[in-house]
């Protein structure tokens, strides 16, 4: 059923599409203007080609992608961008194209490389609401997306804070250096005859001297070990087929890990016997590492997971101490760990690594009280990030359920009203 007030028209009469503007990496200069390609923001430039707000569609490569930008931008040649909104609400136009993205993706006219022709999009007949209803729909969906984006930005900030503490404590050894300076009567940055550096809350947990090791200078009393030497359990996952049907627990696979993160809402399910469930159950504090393919070595640290098990191409590392696990998790996101992986697999066309190889990386382990202090310090942020991710998943599910109904007129909403 379509509500009154919607008119029969074409896409071209409501949103005129224009091919993007070519720009090479060599021609780009450092700046804050996003260059948007068919895969999203690909780089930044110092000059815009189009004033925002803007709606951009993937034209070549990733057909069916849709992006919205508030600011001025540069639409890459691999895109189509809305040159004329014909008085329509830009954000509504974005949601409209999102709602028909699967249809657009099927309009591929390329051969080896997917391509979208704007002349095939413009004539498509559609039903179109009034401007007031456009604004109401955009407000409802935009509020959900704004909250999801806010959660994402907050999580990025919380993650950066944990990395900064890790770097200060375990890479730069700032507390040790302050203790050394105080012991030697030096001021900040080792300068003599200056006021001693200010004491930080956790400095008392660190030594006031360094010692030689195979890794170079490390805090006195710390131990150089491999991850395997410290792990309480190193385990391969199990082999099973994944399904989108909720027939059992979530089934974590290599493809679900992206840059140290996992979107649990997109992780499929699997069937598993009760006896196997406990053996492969994903637990808080687990670390999972990809052992094959292009993402070999990519890993995640799990906080407050849903009911889930893990697949055979992942390796689980567990540690008796939550503090040591959190320390290792941050270390395994460092360039040192990825350097170890690169050296282990070399330039193999089909990279893969055994559990022993993945856990053979060596680092300087702090005493348990230091690791525990680090865990206690970042644990609230870790839990907040997990809670934010779950909230965003719920909001995305609501948005995805509302999108087709609002854009088809099945749910009728005017500006100032709300969806019950």
Secondary structure, DSSP 8 states (H G I E B T S, - for coil): ---TT-EEEEHHHH-EEEE-----GGG--SSSEEEEETTEEEEEESS-SB-SSEEEEE-BSSTT-EEEESS-EEE-TTEEEEEE-TT--HHHHHHHHHHTHHHHHTT---SSS-B--HHHHTT-EEEE--HHHHHHHHHHHHHHHHHHHHHHHHHHHHHHHHHHHHIIIIIS-HHHHHHHHHHTTBBGGG-BTS-B----TTGGGS-S-EE--TTSSEETT-EEEEHHHH-SEEEE-B----BSS-SSSEEE-GGGEETTEE-GGG--B----HHHHHHHB--TT-EEEE-BSTTTT-EEE--S--SEEEBTTEEEEE-SSHHHHHHHHHHTTSHHHHHHHHHHHTT-TT-B--HHHHT--EEEE--HHHHHHHHHHHHHHHHHHHHHHHHHHHHHHHHHHHHHHHHHTSS---TT----
